[in-house]
Amino acid sequence: MIQKFWRCKPLEAGNVRTRIENVCRQAGMEYANILYWPIFGGRMITAGVMGLVKKFRYILVTGAFIRFLEPDEIDAVIAHEVGHIKKNHLLFYLVFFVGYMLVSYATFDLLIYGVLYAEPLYGFIGRIGLNQTTLTSSIFSIASVMLLDCVAIPITMLLSYYIFRQQYSSKHYLGTSLCLFGVICVMLSDVVTGRDTMENVVQNDPIRGDFFTLVGSSLYAISNIGQEYFMRIHTPQSQ
């Protein structure tokens, strides 16, 4: 499914494919196919491997990888990718990713339930000068800030389009639209409700908080594009 989403195509027969097949054969690694990987328009020199089982395992190479690397360099890169399979790195990445998602989901839910239903906790909170409404509002405000951070995604896409002439598919635009929709909903919520998350500590201005969050996310996006820009200037043919 991923290879279709990335629009990968089988690598044609030739010297590069033959060298990759030889390296994999010597290492005893089985795979389904070798694919051309059009990531970043094929301009990035890189390779990859995906698939835990041989029936769905694919070796990915970009156009720049094929054009610019010497034969020995191709062998070294493919040997590196074979090492990921031999050392079960893909399984580790999968377990780590799933575990991180589960832990994050469980921790957030426990925090919410603890705030809403733990009466002893409220007693402690009251003794330190806070109340249930204040703490609950603060937690949901954190979630709002996380959502506002998503504005970095459309800004990055916009800058990369004008600076690097990067092309995006309809799926990218759909995801960006969802990000912007979430940001708009959060800001409208702050405008309509006038949420005050720390009323007993300091008088908050939610609109101002949203503004600074958006500015921070925008600067983060600009810094990422700037790093990519200067990297391409000084090392135009490298990762």
N, C-alpha and C positions, 0 to 999 in steps of 0.2 A: 504494500500500500504506500509506503514511504517513497519507494523508487518511482512510483507513478505520480505521486504528489510533486516530487522534484523534477519530473519529466526526464528521467534518466533513460539513456538508450544504450544498447549493447555496443561495446567497443569493437570497431572493425578489426579484421585480421591484419596483422602487420608485425613489425619488429617489437613495438612496445607491448602488444598483447602477448607475443611469444615469450618475452623476457618475464613478464608477470606470471605467466603460466609455469615457466620453468622454476621460478623462485618458490611458488606455492607447491609445486610438485616435490621439490627437494625438501621442503619443510613438512610435507605430509599434511597440508591443509586443504580440505575439500571446500568447494564453494559452488554456488549455482551459476554465477555469471560474472563477467567483468563489465562494468558499466561506465559510460561517459557521464560525468557529474557536472551539470551546467551551473553550479553555484557561482554567484557573482559574475555571471556571464562567461564562466570558464577562464576568467583572467587571473584567478588566484592559483598559485602553484601549491597544490595540496592533494592528498589522497585520503581515503577512509575505508572502513569496512563496517558492515552492519549485518546483523542476523546471528542469533544464538545457535541455530542448527543449520547444517550444511545445505539443506533443501531450500532455505530462505536466506542464505548468506551471500552477500554481494560485495565485490571489491569496487570501489569508486575512485575514478581519477578524473582530473579536470583537463581542459584543453591546454592550459599553460603548462601543466605537469608533463604532458605528452611532447609539447613543442620545445621546452627550454631545458629539461634535465638531460644530463648525459646518461649513458647506459648504466654505469656503476651507481649513479645517484638514484636511478629508478629502482635498481635492485635493493639499495639501502632503505629507501622509503617503504617499499613493499614488504621487506623483511621486518620493518618496524610495525607495520599493520598486522603482519602474521603474529608478531609477538603479543599483540592485544588479544588475539584469539587463543594462543597457546597458554597465556597466563590468566585466561577467563576474566579479562577486564570488562568485557561487555556485560557479563552477568553481574559483576560488582557494581557497575554503573546503574544497571536496572534496579538492583536491590537498594542501592543508596537513594536513587530517585524516588522509588515507591515508599521507602522508609521515611524519607524526608517529608513527603506529602502526608503520610499517615500521622507522623508525629506533629506536624504543623496543624493539621485538621483537629486532631485530638486535643492538643494543647489549647487551641483557641476555644473549642467547645467547653473544655473544663473551666477555662477562665470565665467564660460567659455564665455558665451554670453556677460557678462558685460565687460570682457577684450577685446573681439574681436570687439564689436560694440559701446561701450560707449565713444564717442569722448570727452565729458567733463572730463571723468575719465583720459583720456590720457593727457589732459592739466595739470591736477593736478600731474600726474605721472612725466611729463616732468619737472615740477617745483621742484620736490624733487630729480631729478637727474637720473631717470630711463626712459626707453622708452618702446614702445609697444612690441617689439621683446623680450626684456629682461624679462618683466613680463609674457608674454605668455609662453616663454620657461621655466620659473621658475615653473609655474603651472603644465605643463606637466612633469617636472622633479619630482614634488611631486608624481604624479601618477606613475612614473617609480619606485620611492623608495618604494611605497606601493606594487608594483608588486614584487620587489626584496625581500621584506619581506616574500613572500610566500615560500622562500627557507627553512624557519623554519619547514614547513610541512614535506617534504621528510626527513630532518635530524631527526626529531622526530620519524618518522616511522622507520628509519634505526636503531636508537639507541634502540627503544623499542623492535625491533625484536631481536637484539643481547643480550640485557640485560634481558628483561622480556619474551622472546620467544613468543611475541605477533604475532598472525597470522592475515593476511589481505586478503581480497577478491580481485578479479579482478577489482572491482569498485574503491577500494582504490588506486590500482596501476595506474588506468586510471587517477584519479584525480591528483595524484602525478606527473604523466608524463606531464599533462597540466601545472602544476606549474613550472616544470623545463623548459618546452618549453617557457613559458612566460619570465622566468629569462634569458634564452639564447638569446631570441629576444631583450630584453632590452640591454644586454651587447653588442651584435653585433651592435645594433644601435649606442651605444656610441663609439664603435671602428671605425665604418665606417664614421659617421658624425662628430665625434669630438665635440660634443655639448658643448657649453660654456654658462651656464645659467645666470651668473652674470658678464658679461664681463666688465660692467662699474664700478663694485665695487671691484672685486678681480678675478684674473686669476684662473679659475677652472680647475680641472683635473677630467673629468667624470669617467675615469677608476678607479682612486683612490677612488672617491666617491662610485662607485659601490662596490669596494672591502670592504670598511669599512661598508657599508650597509649589505653585505653578512656576514661579521664577526659578526656584531651585531645580525643578525637574527640567526646565528649558536649558539652564546652564549645564546640567549634566549631559543632556543630549548634544549640546554644542561641543562640549569637551570630547565626547566620543568621536564625533565627526572630525574634529580638529586633529585628534591623534591619528585617525585613519588617513587624513589628508597629508600630514607631515610624514607618516610612514611610507606612503606611496611616492612622495617626492624623493626621499632618500633611498628607499629600497623598492623601486617600481616593480621588480619581478619576484619579490619574495613574499612569504606569508606575513 
